[in-house]
Amino acid sequence: MPIRWPRLLNPTHLRQIIQCQKNPLTALHIFREAKLKYPNYRHNGPVYGTMISILGNAGRISEMKEVIEEMKADSCECRDLVFSAAIKTYAAHGLLDEAIILFRELPHFNCVNWTESFNTLLQIMIKEYKLETACNLFLESSQGWEVKSRVRSLNLLMDALCEMRRSDLALQIFQEMDYQGCYPNRESYGILMKGLCEDGRLNEATHLLYSMFWRISQKGSGEDIVIYRILLNTLCDNDQVEEAINILRKILKKGLKAPKRSLQSINLKECTRDDSQEVGVVKRLINDCLVNGGIPSSASYSAMAIDLFNENKIVDAEKVVAKMRTKGYKPLSLIYEAKLTALCKEGRNSKLAVVYLEKMSKKFGFNAFKETYDIVLRGLCSEGNFIDASRVLEQMVIKSHKPHADIFGMIVEGLCGVGRQYEAVMWLEEMVSRGNLPEVPVWNSLVSSVCCKISEIELVTLEHYLIDS
């Protein structure tokens, strides 16, 4: 459908126009036509960023690369997030070398902050097990003025070392952060605490926890309970319940800054394990003390609920959410997403997740994000519930979210497999209209399914003919 061009065009208006286009190639055509229709018009950074994002999400790599080159030639001011997204797109399509080349070319762009791009590329290299290359990148680029903070990059390196069961080296990095001009944040403590506990280095983990009291827990933040739980649970698993209780007392007093009236109302003797109590019961009692012992806050309830959902302890997490509501706190969208992820994890209860998603939308006004729909759809497809997946995909499209091409492909293939060829064709048309090219297996499944359907129709027709004759 031809667009209605205004008498005067500005970048904000053009962004709105191209964002409304379903087909990325149509958006690209409008993007380029604007300069021809308006000789005095020039694209700015946000317009380039929008166009690059649209092409990247649609998997149009060559076109995305062309627009990036045009942005460099235009020398307009651009944000770091544009390059970070492009680097992710290259990596998702197996083009890590292109991602590295783009990062190396950043000095030629009008971009003064590379922090997000640097961290994104470093994270991708670590995931690809290119640790030596990642370390070289850190040494080459982390000291420049373009990288504003090195905390996240150091956290990524510590996380990689902990995954390799080398928490001793991660601890060295942590101890040297001060010399790097960095201040460890909550994520730094969480990564290292988990690594030390998994490696059985409980003495170092205990000292790390105590250091939290005078570094990041000075105001009694409820979000710290997630880190406290790691050590307390590990001590319980190693039959050191008494030690866990002693540390819990210090956490309540020095870490969570629990009021005296709260401390008096908590009976820590209940946490002491006897022959009749299992470790799981003791852990639940400790969890209750952590949530109830500190100053009540949305942050503490949310942190505990999300952590329990991440551990697939859905019943315990629901109790925390229920208590959160009784205290007058409204659950955050992150809690809903954590529950949906837990329900969909490993193909467990994706159908229940669909019911929950609809309930949250109607009862609590929860508007699911694109990532939430992705989680539910992938869970449904992994369980083979393609009819439900088709229904959820329809809701996602109605709410103007843009599904990934692979989600379209999975649902088209799945619908063909269950004999829903008409729906499959409809989603294929929607997919193509958005500029997404179906993979060969998607076409094969559709063609074979349609052919089988035609053969069945011909066979039934032949039977009727034989009967009539």
C-alpha positions in Angstrom: 0.0 0.0 0.0 1.5 3.4 -1.0 2.4 5.7 1.9 1.2 9.3 2.2 4.3 11.4 2.3 4.1 14.7 4.3 4.9 18.1 2.9 7.9 18.3 5.2 9.7 15.2 6.5 11.6 14.9 9.8 13.5 11.9 11.2 10.9 11.2 13.9 8.1 11.0 11.3 10.2 8.7 9.1 10.9 6.4 12.1 7.2 6.1 12.7 6.6 5.2 9.1 9.2 2.5 8.8 8.2 1.0 12.1 4.7 0.5 10.9 5.8 -1.6 7.9 5.4 -5.4 8.3 7.9 -6.2 5.5 11.5 -5.0 6.3 12.3 -4.7 2.6 9.4 -2.2 2.2 10.7 -0.3 5.2 14.2 -0.2 3.6 12.7 1.0 0.3 10.9 3.9 2.2 14.1 4.6 4.2 16.1 5.1 0.9 13.3 6.8 -1.0 13.1 9.6 1.7 16.4 11.1 0.6 15.3 11.1 -3.0 12.0 12.8 -2.3 13.4 15.3 0.1 16.9 16.5 -1.0 17.5 18.6 2.2 16.5 15.7 4.5 19.2 13.7 6.3 18.8 10.6 8.4 19.9 10.8 12.1 21.1 8.2 14.4 17.7 7.0 15.7 16.5 6.5 12.2 19.5 4.4 11.2 19.2 2.5 14.5 15.6 1.6 13.8 16.3 0.5 10.2 19.2 -1.6 11.4 17.1 -3.2 14.1 14.3 -4.0 11.7 16.6 -5.7 9.2 18.5 -7.5 11.9 15.4 -9.0 13.5 14.3 -10.2 10.0 17.6 -11.9 9.4 18.4 -9.6 6.4 22.1 -9.5 7.1 23.4 -8.2 3.8 20.9 -5.3 3.8 21.7 -4.6 7.5 25.4 -4.4 6.6 24.7 -1.9 3.8 22.8 0.4 6.1 25.6 0.2 8.7 28.1 1.3 6.0 25.7 4.2 5.0 25.6 5.3 8.6 29.4 5.3 8.8 29.5 7.4 5.6 26.9 9.8 6.9 29.0 10.3 10.1 25.8 11.0 12.1 25.9 10.5 15.9 24.8 7.0 16.8 24.2 5.1 20.0 26.2 2.1 21.3 23.0 0.0 21.5 22.8 0.0 17.7 26.2 -1.8 17.4 25.5 -4.1 20.3 22.3 -5.3 18.5 24.1 -5.7 15.2 26.9 -7.7 16.9 24.2 -10.0 18.4 22.6 -10.5 15.0 25.9 -11.4 13.4 26.6 -13.9 16.1 23.1 -15.4 16.0 23.7 -16.2 12.3 27.2 -17.7 12.9 29.0 -14.6 11.7 31.3 -14.0 14.7 34.1 -12.7 12.4 31.8 -10.0 11.0 30.9 -9.0 14.6 34.6 -8.7 15.5 35.2 -6.6 12.3 32.3 -4.3 13.2 33.7 -3.8 16.7 37.1 -3.0 15.3 35.6 -0.4 12.9 33.8 1.5 15.7 36.5 4.3 15.8 35.3 5.2 12.3 31.8 5.8 13.5 30.5 8.9 15.4 30.0 6.9 18.6 31.8 8.0 21.9 30.7 5.1 24.1 31.4 1.4 23.2 30.7 -0.1 26.6 27.6 -2.1 25.6 29.2 -3.3 22.3 32.3 -4.3 24.1 30.5 -6.3 26.8 28.2 -7.9 24.2 31.1 -9.2 22.1 33.0 -10.3 25.1 29.9 -12.3 26.3 29.5 -13.9 22.9 33.1 -15.0 22.8 32.9 -16.5 26.2 29.8 -18.5 25.2 31.6 -19.7 22.1 34.5 -20.9 24.4 36.9 -18.5 22.7 38.4 -17.5 26.1 41.8 -16.6 24.8 40.3 -14.3 22.2 38.0 -12.8 24.9 41.0 -12.1 27.2 42.9 -10.5 24.3 39.9 -8.3 23.6 39.6 -7.3 27.2 43.3 -6.4 27.4 43.1 -4.4 24.1 39.9 -2.5 24.6 39.0 -2.3 28.3 41.5 0.5 29.1 40.2 3.0 26.5 38.1 5.9 27.4 35.3 4.6 25.1 34.6 1.8 27.6 33.1 3.7 30.5 32.9 0.8 33.1 34.8 -2.5 33.3 32.7 -4.0 36.1 30.4 -6.0 33.8 33.3 -7.3 31.6 35.1 -8.5 34.7 31.9 -10.1 35.9 31.7 -12.0 32.6 35.3 -13.2 33.0 34.6 -14.3 36.6 31.5 -16.2 35.5 33.4 -18.0 32.7 36.1 -19.0 35.2 33.5 -20.2 37.7 31.9 -22.3 34.9 35.3 -23.9 34.4 35.4 -24.7 38.2 38.3 -22.2 38.6 36.7 -20.0 41.3 40.2 -19.5 42.7 41.1 -17.4 39.6 37.8 -15.7 39.7 38.5 -14.7 43.3 41.8 -13.2 42.2 40.0 -11.1 39.7 37.5 -10.0 42.3 40.3 -9.0 44.7 42.0 -7.0 42.0 38.9 -5.0 41.0 39.8 -2.2 43.3 43.2 -1.8 41.5 41.3 -1.7 38.2 39.3 1.3 39.4 36.1 -0.8 39.7 33.7 -1.4 42.5 32.2 -4.9 42.8 28.4 -4.8 42.4 25.7 -7.3 43.5 26.2 -9.4 40.4 30.0 -9.7 41.2 29.2 -11.1 44.6 26.5 -13.5 43.2 28.8 -14.9 40.6 31.7 -15.5 42.9 29.6 -16.8 45.7 28.0 -19.4 43.5 31.4 -20.4 42.1 33.1 -20.8 45.5 30.2 -22.8 46.9 30.1 -25.1 43.9 33.9 -25.7 44.3 33.4 -26.4 48.0 35.5 -23.4 49.0 33.1 -22.6 51.9 35.6 -20.6 54.1 36.3 -18.2 51.2 32.6 -18.0 50.5 31.9 -17.1 54.2 34.5 -14.4 54.2 33.0 -13.1 50.9 29.6 -12.9 52.6 30.9 -11.0 55.6 32.6 -8.5 53.2 29.1 -7.8 51.7 28.0 -6.4 55.1 30.3 -3.3 54.8 30.4 -3.0 51.0 27.0 -3.4 49.3 24.6 -4.3 52.2 25.1 -1.2 54.3 21.5 -0.2 53.8 20.0 -3.6 54.3 19.0 -4.3 50.7 16.4 -7.1 50.4 17.8 -8.1 47.0 21.0 -9.5 48.8 19.0 -12.4 50.2 19.6 -14.3 46.9 23.3 -14.3 47.5 22.9 -15.2 51.2 20.8 -18.2 50.2 23.6 -19.6 48.0 25.9 -20.0 51.0 23.3 -21.0 53.5 21.8 -23.7 51.3 25.3 -25.1 50.5 26.2 -25.3 54.2 22.9 -27.2 54.8 23.7 -29.6 52.0 27.1 -30.2 53.6 25.6 -31.0 57.0 26.8 -27.7 58.5 23.3 -26.6 59.7 24.6 -25.1 62.9 27.1 -23.0 61.0 24.3 -21.9 58.6 22.2 -20.8 61.6 25.1 -18.8 63.1 25.6 -17.0 59.8 21.9 -16.4 59.4 21.8 -14.6 62.7 24.6 -12.3 61.5 22.8 -11.8 58.1 19.6 -10.7 59.9 21.4 -8.3 62.2 24.2 -6.9 59.9 23.1 -7.7 56.4 19.4 -7.1 56.4 19.5 -4.6 59.3 16.5 -6.4 60.8 14.7 -4.3 63.5 14.9 -5.7 67.0 11.2 -6.5 67.1 11.6 -8.6 64.0 14.6 -10.5 65.5 12.6 -11.2 68.6 9.7 -12.7 66.6 11.9 -15.1 64.7 12.5 -18.4 66.4 15.8 -19.7 64.9 15.6 -22.8 67.0 13.0 -24.1 64.5 15.8 -24.1 61.9 18.0 -26.4 64.0 18.0 -29.8 62.3 17.1 -32.9 64.2 16.5 -36.4 63.1 12.9 -35.7 62.1 13.8 -32.8 59.8 15.1 -33.1 56.3 17.5 -30.6 54.8 14.7 -29.3 52.5 12.6 -28.4 55.6 15.5 -26.5 57.1 16.1 -24.6 53.9 12.5 -23.5 53.8 12.6 -22.3 57.4 15.8 -20.3 56.5 14.0 -18.9 53.5 11.2 -17.8 55.7 13.6 -16.1 58.1 15.3 -14.2 55.3 12.0 -12.9 53.9 10.4 -12.1 57.3 13.4 -11.1 59.2 14.5 -8.0 57.2 12.6 -4.8 56.6 9.6 -5.8 54.4 10.1 -4.5 50.8 9.0 -5.3 47.3 12.7 -6.0 46.4 13.1 -8.7 49.0 9.9 -10.5 48.1 10.6 -10.3 44.4 14.2 -11.5 44.8 13.2 -14.5 46.8 10.2 -15.4 44.5 12.3 -15.1 41.3 15.1 -17.2 42.8 12.7 -20.0 43.8 11.1 -20.0 40.4 14.5 -20.2 38.8 15.1 -23.3 41.0 11.7 -24.8 39.8 10.4 -24.6 43.3 7.0 -23.3 42.0 4.9 -24.0 45.2 7.4 -22.3 47.5 7.7 -19.3 45.2 3.9 -19.0 44.9 3.7 -18.8 48.8 6.2 -15.9 48.7 4.1 -14.1 46.0 0.9 -14.6 48.0 2.5 -13.2 51.1 3.9 -10.3 49.0 0.3 -9.4 48.0 -1.0 -9.6 51.5 1.7 -7.1 52.5 0.4 -4.7 49.9 3.1 -5.1 47.3 2.3 -5.6 43.6 4.3 -8.4 42.0 6.6 -7.2 39.2 6.4 -8.4 35.6 9.8 -10.2 36.2 8.0 -12.5 38.7 5.4 -13.5 36.1 8.1 -14.1 33.5 10.1 -16.2 36.0 7.0 -18.4 36.7 6.3 -18.8 33.0 9.9 -19.8 32.4 9.7 -22.4 35.2 6.5 -23.8 33.8 7.9 -24.1 30.3 11.4 -25.3 31.4 12.3 -28.7 29.9 8.8 -29.1 28.3 7.0 -29.5 31.6 3.8 -27.5 31.8 3.6 -25.2 28.8 -0.2 -25.7 28.5 -0.5 -24.5 32.1 1.7 -21.6 31.2 -0.8 -20.5 28.6 -3.7 -20.6 31.1 -1.5 -18.6 33.6 -0.6 -16.0 30.9 -4.3 -15.4 30.1 -5.2 -15.3 33.8 -2.5 -12.7 34.6 -3.5 -10.6 31.7 -7.2 -10.5 32.7 -6.9 -10.5 36.5 -3.8 -8.3 37.1 -3.4 -6.4 33.8 -0.1 -8.0 33.0 1.0 -7.1 29.5 3.5 -9.8 28.4 6.7 -8.8 26.7 8.0 -10.2 23.5 10.5 -12.3 25.4 7.6 -13.8 27.6 5.7 -14.9 24.5 9.0 -16.4 23.1 9.4 -18.5 26.2 5.8 -19.8 26.1 5.9 -20.5 22.4 9.2 -22.4 22.5 7.9 -24.4 25.4 4.6 -25.3 23.6 6.5 -26.3 20.5 9.0 -28.5 22.5 5.9 -30.3 23.9 4.2 -30.6 20.5 1.3 -28.4 21.4 1.3 -26.6 18.1 -2.4 -25.8 18.1 -2.1 -23.9 21.4 1.1 -22.3 20.0 -0.8 -21.0 17.0 -3.3 -19.4 19.3 -0.6 -17.8 21.5 1.2 -16.6 18.3 -2.0 -14.9 17.2 -2.2 -13.0 20.5 1.4 -12.0 20.1 0.9 -10.6 16.6 -2.3 -8.8 17.7 -0.3 -7.0 20.4 2.2 -5.8 17.8 5.1 -8.0 18.9 7.4 -9.3 16.2 8.1 -13.0 16.5 11.4 -14.5 15.4 11.5 -16.3 12.1 12.4 -19.6 13.7 9.2 -19.4 15.8 7.1 -19.0 12.7 9.0 -22.0 11.2 8.5 -24.3 14.2 4.8 -23.6 14.2 4.4 -24.0 10.5 6.2 -27.3 10.6 4.3 -28.5 13.7 0.9 -27.5 12.2 1.7 -29.5 9.1 2.6 -32.5 11.2 -0.9 -32.4 12.9 -2.8 -31.9 9.7 -3.6 -28.2 10.1 -2.4 -27.2 6.6 -4.7 -24.2 6.3 -3.3 -22.6 9.5 0.2 -23.5 8.4 -0.3 -21.7 5.1 -1.8 -18.7 6.9 1.3 -18.4 9.2 3.6 -18.9 6.2 2.0 -16.0 4.4 2.3 -13.9 7.6 5.9 -14.9 7.8 6.7 -13.9 4.2 4.8 -10.7 4.5 7.1 -9.7 7.3 10.1 -10.3 5.1 11.2 -13.5 6.8 12.5 -16.2 4.5 11.4 -19.7 5.6 14.1 -22.3 5.8 14.1 -25.3 3.5 12.7 -27.8 6.1 9.7 -25.5 6.5 9.0 -25.6 2.8 9.6 -29.4 2.7 7.2 -30.0 5.6 4.4 -27.9 4.0 4.8 -29.4 0.5 4.8 -33.0 1.8 1.9 -32.3 4.1 -0.2 -30.7 1.2 0.8 -33.6 -1.1 -0.4 -36.2 1.5 -3.7 -34.3 1.9 -4.2 -34.3 -1.9 -3.4 -38.0 -2.1 -6.0 -38.7 0.7 -8.6 -36.6 -1.2 -7.9 -38.4 -4.5 -8.1 -41.8 -2.7 -11.5 -41.0 -1.2 -12.7 -39.8 -4.5 -11.5 -43.0 -6.2 -13.3 -45.1 -3.5 -16.6 -43.2 -4.1 -16.2 -43.7 -7.8 -15.6 -47.5 -7.4 -18.6 -47.8 -5.1 -20.9 -45.8 -7.5 -19.8 -47.9 -10.4 
